[in-house]
Amino acid sequence: MSFFGYFTYYQQLTRARLPLLLAVNGFAVLAQMGAAAALFSALSQFGVESSSPGRIMRAMSAIFEFFGLFSQSSRIAAILSFATLAFAASSAAMMLSMLLTAKMQSEILVRIQPEGMERLVESDYEHFQTQNVGKISNVLVQQIKVVAQSFKLYSDIMLNSLFAFFYIIGAFAVEPFLCVALIALGAPLFKLVRLVNRKSQEISVKNVNENSRMNAIIIQSISNLKYLKATSSYRMILPKIRQSSEKLASYIMGVAFWSALGSHATTPFAIGVISLLVYWQIVWLERPISAALLAMGLLYAAAQKVMAIPSSYQKFLVSAASIQIYESFMGELKSNAESLTPDNNAHCVQPDFRGAICLKDVSFRYRSAKDDVLRSVSLKIEPNSSVAFVGGSGAGKSTVVNLITGLLKPSSGQISLSGTDYRTLDMNALRENIGYVTQESVIFNASVSDNISLWSAPYDSSRAAIEEASSLAHADIFIKAMPEGYKTLLGDNGINISGGQRQRISIARELFRKTPLLILDEATSALDSETEKIIHDSIEEFKGRKTLIIIAHRLATIKSCDIIYVLDGGRVLESGSYETLCSMNGKFREMIEMQKLRS
């Protein structure tokens, strides 16, 4: 993306308010130049240089005569007053510019961070499963902040460019030949600047990508710290972290080198050229010293701004790498966005859970796989019934649940609810009516009440509903025993409570939502027998009141289910009640015998 391309980019992010920022900065630089011209005129009035620049002095004399200022003292007073007011106006405009820049920068962050998270949630779940968690975390947390901060760097470049432009125009008005010569002699600098910019951008992109890889390693290591520490396997991880750190260090040095070259190597050359031209102007051409000094002052001021641009631009290029990563990530999510409404503009149907969920000849294959995970699965889940799915690892149990929630779409076959094809349903409305408790408890670093209500309502206004859900989940007793009851903070992933307590809070959350369908995906498999029984008793209370879908590892916990589907190799091998399956001497009976032997 070119520099002007970024202007269009920030125009969109700031809702087309960049011209306002440019106008404020333009006013500031014009006010400064007016003050500088006034001060120079004041020096001329004192007789510093009798042959001062004709254009400026003629204009000032015309203004003095228009306002009836003929004495030197009145002219000096007017000039100094104007210069003071002009500098004050310029300072006020610069302050306003800083405030506008900060406001726009903060608004960019407020806009793109929720947008990024929303785009992620709305992306296709199958695509999400293939992504690197460290990369996603890095983009949505770190790189988005850098994108917002880059606006400040871009506005600094615009401001310096604007000042430099007007200073050069002013110098050109005083000594045109001097300015043309300076631009001609300074042309070689542009090649160096372009080389520095290209190298900096290349290294910055590598730096951002390596940061994503480093984040992924660290996040995964922290998540699995217990295992790594208990087995001393962390020794295998540390070399990868060290290798990534060394790469990052080399990239940091590379960016520093090219930034230093762009920021400081050009300054002596620029000042030398200006000094040489002024000397030539005064000594060889015998031009008035006042004109040369004024032109030199303006050119020096322009050079200061021009020299500040490469430094800001180097920093901006580092940020530009983050913009590229962020936009690439967002584009990827957009191209893999999930369709939440029916295709072909068909009528969007609201889900009706009063009828059965039916899978008819459903097969599913991941896009990156060669074989089907499910093969011609047909089954029926009646409303307010309890249904269990059992089978070995990779049998397809979780895939069936992901299809029922609409997270995955069948490769072939049909899923329907109350006779309505899933493809015509409003997916958001469908999922809003599904409760889901997984093996890994979903606990946020928030209060108990916020974990149950998911911030949908303050505790004081929804106390009765929260406590009712907690009571049904057999969680109210231990919650009330906590130091601050329902206002107790649970910490990251509920670190300060037991696994059984975390699961009961997760169940309470789904009961608080009052969904007609509740899915329990091996929700008790990692718990001890006593805790499992408590949670099992909680689930039993919902029978006949909700549709229950249970994925279970311990078969004893599904004895009371209305129907059990036995999956093997992506197919429904057997189905029926617990007693029926036991009497069939098939796969289910074999699984029961195996569990008895293990116990």
FENJO-V133776 format. One record per pair of residues at least 24 apart in sequence whose ideal C-beta (glycine too) atoms are under 10 Angstrom apart, sorted by the first residue. I is the first residue (numbers start at 1). J is the second residue. D is the distance in whole Angstrom. If there is no record, write none. Layout:
i={I,I}
j={J,J}
d={D,D}
//
This chain:
i={1,1,1,1,3,3,3,3,3,3,3,3,6,6,6,6,6,6,6,6,7,7,9,9,9,9,9,9,9,10,10,10,10,10,10,10,10,13,13,13,13,13,13,13,13,13,13,13,14,14,14,14,14,14,14,14,14,14,15,15,15,15,17,17,17,17,18,18,18,18,18,18,20,20,20,20,21,21,21,21,21,21,21,21,21,21,22,22,22,22,22,23,23,24,24,24,24,24,24,24,24,24,24,24,25,25,25,25,25,25,25,25,25,25,25,25,25,26,26,26,26,26,26,26,27,27,27,27,27,27,27,28,28,28,28,28,28,28,28,28,28,28,28,29,29,29,29,29,29,29,29,29,29,29,29,30,30,30,30,30,30,31,31,31,31,31,31,31,31,31,31,32,32,32,32,32,32,32,32,32,32,32,33,33,33,33,33,33,33,33,33,34,34,34,34,34,34,34,35,35,35,35,35,35,35,35,35,35,36,36,36,36,36,36,36,36,36,37,37,37,37,37,37,37,37,37,38,38,38,38,38,38,38,38,38,38,39,39,39,39,39,39,39,40,40,40,40,40,40,40,40,41,41,41,41,41,41,42,42,42,42,42,42,42,42,43,43,43,43,43,44,44,44,45,45,45,45,45,46,46,47,48,48,48,49,49,49,49,49,49,50,50,51,51,51,51,51,52,52,52,52,52,52,53,53,53,53,53,53,53,53,54,54,54,55,55,55,56,56,56,56,56,56,57,94,97,97,97,98,98,98,100,101,101,101,101,101,101,101,102,102,102,104,104,104,104,105,105,105,105,105,105,105,105,105,106,106,107,107,108,108,108,108,108,108,108,109,109,109,109,109,109,110,111,112,112,112,112,112,112,112,113,113,113,113,113,113,114,115,115,116,116,116,116,116,116,116,116,116,117,118,119,119,119,119,119,119,119,119,120,120,120,121,121,122,122,122,122,122,122,122,122,123,123,123,123,123,123,123,124,124,124,124,124,124,124,124,124,124,125,125,125,125,125,125,125,125,126,126,126,126,126,126,126,126,126,126,127,127,127,127,127,127,127,128,128,128,128,129,129,129,129,129,130,130,130,130,131,131,131,131,132,132,132,132,132,132,133,133,133,133,133,134,134,134,134,134,134,134,134,134,134,135,135,135,135,135,135,135,135,136,136,136,136,136,136,137,137,137,137,137,138,138,138,138,138,138,138,138,138,138,138,138,139,139,139,139,139,139,139,139,139,139,140,140,141,142,142,142,142,142,142,143,143,143,143,143,143,143,143,143,143,143,144,144,144,144,144,145,146,146,146,146,146,146,146,146,146,147,147,147,147,147,147,147,147,148,148,149,149,149,149,150,150,150,150,150,150,150,150,150,150,151,151,152,152,152,152,153,153,153,153,153,153,153,153,153,153,154,154,154,154,154,154,155,155,156,156,156,156,156,156,156,157,157,157,157,157,157,157,157,158,158,159,159,159,159,160,160,160,160,160,160,160,160,160,160,160,161,161,161,161,161,161,162,163,163,163,163,163,163,164,164,164,164,164,164,164,164,164,164,165,165,165,166,166,166,166,167,167,167,167,167,167,167,167,167,167,168,168,168,168,168,168,168,169,169,170,170,170,170,170,170,170,171,171,171,171,171,171,171,171,171,171,172,172,172,173,173,173,174,174,174,174,174,174,174,174,174,174,175,175,175,175,175,175,175,175,175,175,175,175,175,176,177,177,177,177,177,178,178,178,178,178,178,178,178,178,178,178,178,178,179,179,179,179,179,181,181,181,181,181,182,182,182,182,182,182,182,182,182,182,184,185,185,185,185,185,185,185,186,186,186,186,186,186,186,188,188,189,189,189,189,189,189,189,192,192,192,192,192,192,193,193,193,193,193,193,193,195,195,195,196,196,196,196,196,196,196,196,196,196,196,196,196,197,197,197,197,197,197,197,197,198,198,199,199,199,199,199,199,199,199,199,200,200,200,200,200,200,200,200,200,200,200,200,200,200,200,200,200,201,201,201,201,201,201,201,201,201,201,202,202,202,202,202,203,203,203,203,203,203,203,203,203,203,203,203,203,204,204,204,204,204,204,204,204,204,204,204,204,204,204,204,205,205,205,205,205,205,205,205,206,206,206,206,206,206,206,207,207,207,207,207,207,207,207,207,207,208,208,208,208,208,208,208,208,208,209,209,209,209,210,210,210,210,210,210,210,210,211,211,211,211,211,211,212,212,213,213,213,213,213,214,214,214,214,214,214,214,215,216,217,217,217,218,223,255,255,255,255,255,256,258,258,258,259,259,259,259,259,259,259,260,260,261,261,262,262,262,262,262,262,262,262,263,263,263,263,263,263,263,263,263,264,264,264,265,266,266,266,266,267,267,267,267,267,267,270,270,270,270,270,270,270,271,271,271,271,271,273,273,274,274,274,274,275,338,338,338,338,339,339,339,340,340,340,340,340,340,340,340,341,341,341,341,341,342,342,342,342,342,342,342,343,343,344,344,346,346,346,347,348,348,348,348,348,349,349,349,349,349,349,349,349,349,349,349,350,350,350,350,350,350,351,351,351,351,351,351,351,351,351,351,351,351,351,351,351,351,351,352,352,352,352,352,352,352,352,353,353,353,353,353,353,353,353,353,353,353,353,354,354,354,354,354,355,355,355,355,355,355,355,356,356,356,356,356,356,356,356,356,356,357,357,357,357,357,357,357,357,357,357,357,357,357,357,357,358,358,358,358,358,358,358,358,359,359,359,359,359,359,359,359,359,359,359,360,360,360,360,360,361,361,361,361,362,362,362,362,362,362,362,362,362,363,363,363,363,363,363,364,364,364,364,364,364,364,364,364,364,364,364,365,365,365,365,366,366,366,367,371,371,372,372,372,372,372,372,372,373,373,373,373,373,373,373,373,373,374,374,374,374,374,374,374,374,374,374,374,374,374,375,375,375,375,375,375,376,376,376,376,376,377,377,377,377,377,377,377,377,377,378,378,378,378,379,379,379,379,379,380,380,380,380,381,381,381,381,381,381,381,381,382,382,382,383,383,383,383,383,383,384,384,384,384,384,384,384,384,384,384,385,385,385,385,385,385,385,385,385,386,386,386,386,386,386,386,386,386,386,386,386,386,386,386,386,386,386,387,387,387,387,387,387,387,387,387,387,387,388,388,388,388,388,388,388,388,388,388,388,388,388,388,388,388,388,388,389,389,389,389,389,389,389,389,389,389,389,389,389,390,390,390,390,390,390,390,390,390,390,390,390,390,390,390,390,390,390,390,390,391,391,391,391,391,391,391,391,391,391,391,391,391,391,391,392,392,392,392,392,392,392,393,394,394,394,394,395,395,395,395,395,395,395,395,395,396,396,396,396,396,396,396,397,397,397,397,397,397,397,397,397,398,398,398,398,398,399,399,400,400,400,400,400,400,401,401,401,401,401,401,401,401,401,402,404,404,404,404,404,405,405,405,405,405,405,405,406,406,406,407,417,430,431,431,432,432,433,433,433,433,433,433,434,434,434,434,434,434,434,434,434,435,435,435,435,435,435,435,435,435,435,435,435,435,435,435,435,435,435,435,436,436,436,436,436,436,436,436,436,436,436,436,437,437,437,437,437,437,437,437,437,437,437,437,437,437,437,437,437,437,437,438,438,438,438,438,438,438,438,439,439,439,439,439,439,439,439,439,439,439,440,440,440,440,440,440,440,440,440,441,441,441,441,441,441,441,441,441,441,441,441,441,441,441,442,442,442,442,442,442,442,442,443,443,443,443,443,443,443,443,443,443,443,443,443,444,444,444,444,444,445,445,445,445,445,445,445,446,446,446,447,447,447,447,447,447,447,447,448,448,448,448,448,448,448,448,448,448,448,448,448,448,448,448,448,449,449,449,449,449,449,450,450,450,450,451,451,451,451,451,451,451,451,451,451,451,452,452,452,452,452,452,452,452,452,452,452,453,453,453,453,453,454,454,454,456,456,457,459,459,459,460,462,465,465,465,465,466,466,466,466,467,467,468,468,468,469,469,469,469,469,469,469,469,469,470,470,470,470,470,470,470,471,471,471,472,472,472,472,472,472,472,472,473,473,473,473,473,473,473,473,473,473,473,473,473,473,473,474,474,474,474,474,474,474,474,474,474,475,475,475,475,475,475,475,475,475,475,475,475,475,475,476,476,477,478,478,479,479,479,498,498,498,499,499,499,499,499,500,500,500,500,500,500,500,500,500,501,502,503,503,503,503,503,503,504,504,504,504,506,507,507,507,507,508,510,510,511,511,511,511,514,515,515,516,516,516,517,517,517,517,518,518,518,518,518,518,518,519,519,519,519,519,520,520,520,520,520,520,520,521,521,521,521,522,522,522,522,522,523,523,523,523,524,524,524,524,524,525,525,525,525,525,526,527,529,529,532,532,533,536,553,553,554,554,555,555,555,555,555,555,555,555,556,556,556,556,564,566,566}
j={320,323,324,327,154,157,158,161,197,313,316,320,150,151,154,157,316,319,320,323,154,158,147,150,151,154,320,323,327,104,108,150,151,154,155,158,323,104,105,107,108,109,111,112,147,148,150,151,100,101,103,104,105,107,108,111,151,155,104,107,108,111,100,103,104,107,100,104,151,154,155,158,96,97,100,104,96,97,100,101,103,104,151,155,158,159,97,155,158,159,162,93,97,92,93,94,95,96,97,98,99,100,101,159,93,94,96,97,100,101,155,158,159,160,161,162,163,93,97,159,162,163,165,166,89,90,92,93,94,96,97,89,90,91,92,93,94,95,96,97,159,162,163,90,93,94,159,162,163,164,165,166,167,170,305,86,89,90,93,162,166,85,86,87,88,89,90,91,92,93,94,86,87,89,90,91,93,94,163,166,167,301,86,90,163,166,167,169,170,298,301,82,83,85,86,87,89,90,79,82,83,84,85,86,87,88,89,90,83,86,87,167,170,294,297,298,301,79,82,83,86,170,173,174,294,298,78,79,80,81,82,83,84,85,86,87,79,80,82,83,84,86,87,79,83,174,290,293,294,297,298,75,76,78,79,82,83,75,76,77,78,79,80,82,83,76,79,290,293,294,79,290,294,72,73,75,76,79,72,76,72,289,290,293,288,289,290,291,293,294,288,290,287,288,289,290,291,288,289,290,291,293,294,173,174,175,288,290,291,294,295,174,288,291,173,174,291,170,173,174,290,291,294,290,159,155,158,159,152,155,159,155,151,152,154,155,156,158,159,151,152,155,148,151,152,155,147,148,149,150,151,152,153,154,155,148,151,148,151,144,147,148,149,150,151,152,144,145,147,148,149,151,148,148,140,144,145,147,148,326,330,140,141,144,145,147,148,144,144,330,140,141,143,144,147,326,329,330,333,144,333,329,330,331,332,333,334,336,337,329,330,333,333,338,333,334,336,337,338,339,340,428,332,333,334,335,336,337,338,333,335,336,337,338,339,367,407,408,409,336,338,402,405,406,407,408,409,336,338,364,366,367,368,402,407,408,409,332,333,335,336,337,338,367,333,336,338,407,366,368,402,407,408,336,366,367,368,329,332,333,336,212,213,215,216,219,220,215,216,219,220,223,211,212,213,214,215,216,217,218,219,220,209,211,212,213,215,216,325,329,212,215,216,219,329,333,212,215,216,218,219,208,209,211,212,213,214,215,216,219,322,325,329,208,212,215,322,325,326,328,329,330,333,326,329,215,208,211,212,215,322,325,208,211,212,319,321,322,323,324,325,326,329,322,325,326,329,330,322,208,318,319,320,321,322,323,325,326,319,320,322,323,324,325,326,327,319,322,315,316,319,322,315,316,317,318,319,320,321,322,323,326,316,319,312,315,316,319,311,312,313,314,315,316,317,318,319,320,312,313,316,319,320,323,312,316,308,309,311,312,313,315,316,308,309,310,311,312,313,315,316,309,312,305,308,309,312,302,304,305,306,307,308,309,310,311,312,313,305,306,308,309,312,313,305,301,302,304,305,306,308,299,301,302,303,304,305,306,307,308,309,302,305,306,298,301,302,305,297,298,299,300,301,302,303,304,305,306,298,299,301,302,303,305,306,298,302,294,295,297,298,299,301,302,274,294,295,296,297,298,299,300,301,302,295,298,299,294,295,298,290,291,292,293,294,295,296,297,298,299,277,278,281,285,287,288,291,292,294,295,296,298,299,295,277,281,285,287,295,274,277,278,280,281,285,287,291,292,295,296,298,299,277,295,298,299,302,273,276,277,280,281,270,273,274,276,277,278,295,299,302,303,273,269,270,272,273,274,276,277,266,269,270,273,274,303,306,266,269,265,266,269,270,273,306,310,261,262,265,266,269,310,261,262,266,306,309,310,313,258,261,262,257,258,259,260,261,262,263,265,266,310,313,314,317,258,262,310,313,314,316,317,320,258,317,254,255,257,258,259,261,262,314,317,254,255,256,257,258,259,261,262,310,313,314,315,316,317,318,320,321,255,258,313,314,316,317,318,320,321,324,251,254,258,317,321,250,251,252,253,254,255,256,257,258,259,317,318,321,251,254,255,258,314,315,316,317,318,319,320,321,322,324,325,251,317,318,320,321,322,324,325,247,248,250,251,254,255,321,247,248,250,251,252,254,255,318,321,322,251,318,319,321,322,323,324,325,326,247,251,321,325,243,244,245,246,247,248,250,251,244,247,248,251,322,325,325,329,240,243,244,247,248,240,241,243,244,245,247,248,244,244,241,243,244,244,493,314,315,317,318,321,314,310,314,317,310,311,313,314,315,317,318,311,314,310,314,307,309,310,311,312,313,314,317,307,308,309,310,311,312,313,314,315,307,310,311,310,303,306,307,310,303,304,306,307,308,310,299,300,302,303,304,306,307,299,300,303,304,307,299,303,299,300,302,303,300,406,407,409,427,409,423,427,406,425,426,427,428,429,430,431,424,425,426,427,428,421,422,423,424,425,426,427,423,424,423,424,421,423,424,424,424,425,426,427,429,417,418,420,421,422,423,424,425,426,429,430,420,425,426,429,430,433,406,417,418,420,422,425,426,427,428,429,430,431,432,433,434,516,517,383,417,418,419,420,425,433,516,383,384,417,418,430,433,434,515,516,517,546,547,383,384,417,418,516,382,383,416,417,418,419,420,380,381,382,383,385,416,417,418,419,547,381,382,383,385,387,403,404,415,416,417,418,422,517,547,549,382,414,415,416,417,418,419,422,400,403,404,410,413,414,415,416,422,565,572,410,413,414,415,416,410,412,413,414,399,400,403,410,411,412,413,414,415,410,411,412,413,570,571,396,399,400,402,403,408,409,410,411,412,413,570,410,411,412,570,399,408,411,411,569,570,396,399,411,412,569,570,571,398,399,400,402,403,408,411,569,570,399,400,403,408,410,411,412,413,567,569,570,571,572,412,413,569,570,571,572,412,413,570,571,572,403,410,413,415,565,567,570,571,572,413,414,572,575,563,565,567,572,575,416,563,565,575,417,517,547,548,549,562,563,565,547,562,563,417,418,516,517,546,547,516,517,542,543,544,545,546,547,548,562,543,544,546,547,548,549,561,562,563,518,520,539,540,542,543,544,546,547,548,549,550,558,560,561,562,563,564,547,548,549,550,558,561,562,563,564,565,575,520,548,549,550,551,552,555,557,558,559,560,561,562,563,564,565,566,578,521,549,550,551,552,558,561,564,565,566,567,572,575,550,551,552,553,554,555,558,561,564,565,566,567,568,573,574,581,587,588,591,592,551,553,565,566,567,568,569,570,571,572,573,574,587,588,591,553,566,567,568,569,587,591,553,567,568,569,570,566,567,568,569,570,571,572,573,587,565,567,568,569,570,571,572,521,522,550,551,552,553,565,566,567,438,439,521,522,551,567,570,549,551,565,567,570,572,434,436,438,519,520,521,549,550,551,521,430,434,517,519,549,430,431,434,436,517,519,549,430,431,434,431,517,517,515,517,513,515,513,514,515,516,517,547,510,513,515,516,517,518,519,547,549,506,507,509,510,511,512,513,514,515,516,517,518,519,520,542,546,547,548,549,506,509,510,513,515,517,518,519,520,521,523,549,473,503,504,506,507,508,509,510,511,518,519,520,521,522,523,524,535,539,550,503,506,519,520,521,522,523,551,503,520,521,522,523,524,525,526,527,551,553,493,499,502,503,506,521,522,523,526,493,494,497,499,500,501,502,503,504,505,506,507,509,523,526,493,494,502,503,505,506,509,510,490,491,492,493,494,495,497,501,502,503,505,506,509,490,491,492,493,494,489,490,491,492,493,494,495,489,490,491,482,484,485,486,487,488,489,490,475,478,479,480,482,484,485,486,487,488,489,490,494,497,501,505,508,479,485,486,487,488,512,486,487,489,490,486,488,489,490,494,502,505,506,508,509,512,479,486,505,506,507,508,509,510,511,512,513,486,508,509,512,513,509,512,513,512,513,512,485,486,487,487,512,511,512,513,514,508,509,511,512,508,512,508,511,512,505,507,508,509,510,511,512,513,514,504,505,507,508,509,511,512,508,511,538,504,507,508,511,512,538,541,542,503,504,505,506,507,508,509,510,511,512,534,535,538,539,541,500,504,507,508,531,534,535,537,538,541,500,501,502,503,504,505,506,507,508,509,511,534,535,538,504,508,504,504,505,504,505,508,527,528,531,524,526,527,528,531,524,526,527,528,530,531,532,534,535,531,527,527,531,532,534,535,538,531,534,535,538,535,535,538,539,542,538,542,546,538,541,542,546,546,546,547,545,546,547,546,547,548,549,542,545,546,547,548,549,550,547,548,549,550,551,548,549,550,551,552,557,558,549,550,551,552,550,551,552,553,554,550,551,552,557,550,552,553,554,557,551,552,553,554,557,553,554,554,556,556,557,557,560,591,595,595,599,581,582,588,591,592,594,595,596,592,595,596,599,588,590,591}
d={7,8,8,9,9,8,10,9,9,8,9,10,9,10,6,9,8,10,7,8,8,8,10,10,10,9,10,7,8,8,8,9,6,6,8,9,10,8,10,8,5,10,7,7,8,9,10,7,9,10,9,5,9,7,7,9,8,10,9,8,10,9,8,9,6,9,10,8,10,9,8,8,10,10,7,9,9,6,5,7,10,7,10,6,8,9,9,9,7,9,7,9,10,10,5,8,10,5,5,10,10,6,10,10,7,8,9,5,9,10,8,7,5,10,10,5,8,9,10,10,6,10,10,8,8,8,9,5,10,9,9,8,5,8,8,4,5,9,8,6,8,9,8,8,9,9,8,6,5,9,8,5,8,10,9,9,9,8,9,10,7,9,5,7,9,5,4,9,9,7,9,7,7,9,5,9,9,9,8,8,9,9,9,9,9,6,7,9,6,8,9,7,8,9,5,9,9,9,10,8,4,8,8,4,5,9,9,7,8,9,9,9,8,9,8,8,8,9,9,9,9,8,10,10,9,10,9,5,8,9,5,4,9,10,7,9,7,8,10,5,10,9,9,9,10,10,8,9,6,8,10,8,9,10,6,9,9,8,6,10,9,4,6,9,7,10,10,8,10,10,10,7,10,6,9,6,6,7,8,8,9,9,7,9,6,6,3,8,8,9,9,9,9,4,9,7,8,7,10,5,7,10,8,9,5,8,8,7,5,6,9,10,10,9,7,8,10,10,8,7,10,9,8,10,9,8,10,7,9,9,10,9,7,6,9,5,8,10,9,10,8,10,9,6,9,8,10,5,7,9,5,5,10,10,8,7,10,9,9,9,7,5,9,9,6,10,7,7,8,4,8,9,9,9,10,6,10,6,7,8,9,7,9,5,8,9,8,10,9,8,5,10,9,6,10,8,8,7,8,9,10,9,6,10,10,4,7,10,7,9,9,6,10,9,8,9,10,6,6,10,7,10,8,5,8,9,5,6,6,9,9,5,7,5,9,9,9,9,9,10,7,7,9,9,4,6,9,8,9,10,6,7,9,9,8,6,8,8,8,9,4,9,9,8,9,8,9,9,8,10,10,9,9,10,9,9,7,9,9,9,10,7,8,9,5,10,10,9,6,6,7,9,9,6,7,8,4,2,7,7,5,7,9,9,4,8,7,6,9,8,9,9,9,10,8,10,9,6,8,10,6,8,9,6,4,9,9,4,8,9,10,8,9,9,7,10,9,6,6,9,5,9,10,9,8,9,9,7,9,8,8,10,7,8,8,9,9,4,8,10,5,5,8,8,10,6,10,10,9,8,8,5,10,8,4,8,9,8,7,9,5,5,10,9,5,9,9,10,9,10,6,9,9,6,10,9,3,7,10,7,6,10,10,9,9,10,9,9,10,6,8,9,5,4,9,9,6,9,8,9,6,8,9,10,9,10,8,9,9,5,9,9,8,9,6,10,10,5,6,9,6,10,10,8,9,10,9,10,9,4,7,9,5,5,10,10,7,9,7,8,10,6,10,10,8,7,7,9,5,9,9,10,8,5,8,8,4,5,9,9,7,8,9,10,9,10,8,10,9,5,7,9,5,4,9,9,7,9,7,7,9,5,9,9,9,9,9,8,9,9,5,9,9,8,10,8,5,8,8,4,5,9,9,7,9,9,10,10,9,9,9,6,9,10,5,5,10,10,7,10,9,9,7,10,7,10,6,7,8,4,9,9,9,9,9,8,8,9,10,9,6,8,9,6,9,8,9,8,5,8,10,8,9,7,9,7,9,9,9,6,8,9,9,6,7,10,6,10,9,6,9,9,10,9,9,10,5,9,8,8,9,8,7,6,9,9,9,10,8,9,5,7,7,9,9,9,8,8,7,7,9,9,10,6,7,10,9,6,8,9,9,9,10,5,8,10,6,4,9,9,9,7,9,7,9,8,7,8,6,8,9,6,10,9,9,8,9,9,5,10,9,9,10,9,8,6,10,9,5,7,9,7,10,8,5,9,9,5,7,9,9,10,9,10,9,10,5,8,6,6,9,10,9,9,9,9,9,5,9,9,4,5,10,9,7,10,9,9,8,8,9,6,10,9,10,10,6,4,8,7,4,8,9,10,10,9,10,9,4,9,6,7,8,9,9,6,8,10,8,9,7,9,4,7,8,7,7,7,10,9,8,10,5,6,10,8,5,9,10,10,9,7,10,6,9,10,5,5,9,7,9,10,7,9,10,9,8,10,9,10,6,9,10,9,7,10,4,7,9,7,10,10,6,10,7,9,10,7,9,9,6,10,9,10,7,9,8,7,9,4,7,9,8,9,9,9,9,10,9,4,7,10,7,5,9,8,8,10,6,4,9,9,7,10,8,9,8,9,9,9,6,7,8,9,10,5,10,9,9,9,10,5,9,7,6,10,8,7,10,9,9,9,5,6,9,6,9,9,9,9,7,9,9,8,9,10,7,4,6,9,9,9,9,9,7,7,9,9,10,6,5,8,8,9,7,9,9,10,9,8,6,7,7,8,5,10,9,9,9,5,9,10,10,5,5,7,9,10,9,8,6,5,9,10,10,6,8,8,9,5,7,9,10,6,5,9,9,6,9,9,9,9,7,4,9,7,9,10,10,6,9,7,7,9,6,9,9,4,6,9,7,6,9,10,6,8,9,6,9,7,3,6,8,5,6,5,6,9,8,8,7,8,9,4,8,8,10,9,10,6,7,7,5,8,9,8,8,9,10,8,7,5,8,9,8,10,7,7,8,8,7,8,5,8,10,10,9,10,6,5,8,7,9,7,4,7,10,8,7,5,8,7,4,7,6,7,5,5,6,8,10,8,6,9,9,7,6,8,6,5,8,8,8,10,5,9,9,9,9,9,9,10,8,9,10,7,9,10,6,10,10,5,10,10,10,9,9,10,5,6,7,8,9,8,8,10,9,8,10,5,8,9,10,10,7,5,5,9,8,7,9,7,9,9,9,7,10,9,8,7,7,6,8,10,7,10,9,6,10,6,7,10,9,10,10,10,9,6,9,7,9,8,9,8,7,8,10,8,8,9,9,6,8,10,9,8,6,7,7,6,9,9,9,8,10,6,7,9,8,4,7,10,10,8,9,8,6,8,9,8,4,8,7,8,7,5,5,8,10,8,7,5,7,9,6,7,5,8,7,9,9,9,8,4,7,6,9,9,4,10,10,4,9,8,5,7,9,9,9,7,7,5,8,9,10,8,5,8,6,9,10,9,8,6,8,10,6,7,10,6,7,6,7,10,10,9,9,9,7,7,10,9,10,8,6,4,6,9,9,10,9,8,10,8,9,8,10,10,8,7,9,9,8,10,10,10,8,8,8,4,5,7,7,9,10,9,10,10,5,8,8,4,8,9,8,9,10,5,9,10,9,10,6,9,10,7,9,7,9,8,9,9,8,7,10,9,10,8,10,6,10,6,7,10,6,10,9,8,8,7,7,8,6,6,7,9,7,10,6,6,9,9,10,9,9,10,8,8,9,9,5,6,6,10,9,9,6,8,5,8,7,10,9,10,8,8,3,7,9,6,9,4,9,7,4,7,9,10,8,10,10,10,9,10,7,10,9,9,8,5,8,7,9,10,10,7,10,5,6,10,8,6,10,7,7,5,7,9,4,9,9,9,10,9,8,9,9,5,7,7,9,9,9,6,4,6,8,6,6,10,9,9,9,10,9,10,9,9,9,10,8,8,6,9,7,9,9,4,5,9,7,5,9,10,9,9,9,9,9,10,9,6,8,10,6,8,8,5,3,9,8,9,5,10,7,7,9,7,10,9,8,9,7,7,6,5,8,9,9,7,7,9,10,8,9,7,5,6,6,7,9,10,6,10,7,9,7,5,7,5,8,6,10,9,10,7,9,9,9,4,6,9,10,9,9,9,9,9,10,10,6,8,9,6,8,8,7,10,9,8,7,9,10,5,5,9,9,5,9,10,10,8,6,9,7,8,8,8,9,9,9,6,7,10,8,9,6,10,9,8,10,10,6,9,10,9,8,8,10,8,4,7,8,4,4,8,8,8,8,9,5,10,8,8,9,9,10,10,8,7,5,9,7,6,8,9,5,7,8,4,4,9,9,6,9,9,8,5,9,9,10,6,9,9,10,5,7,7,5,9,9,7,10,9,4,6,9,7,5,10,10,9,10,8,9,8,10,8,9,9,8,9,9,9,8,10,6,6,8,7,9,9,5,7,8,3,8,7,7,8,10,7,8,9,9,6,10,8,7,6,7,10,7,6,8,10,9,10,9,9,10,8,9,9,7,9,9,6,6,7,5,8,7,7,10,5,7,5,7,9,9,8,5,8,8,7,7,5,7,8,9,10,9,8,5,9,9,5,7,6,9,8,8,9,10,9,8,9,7,6,9,7,4,7,9,9,10,9,10,9,7,9,9,10,9,7,10,9,10,8,6,6,10,6,10,9,8,10,9,7,10,8}
//
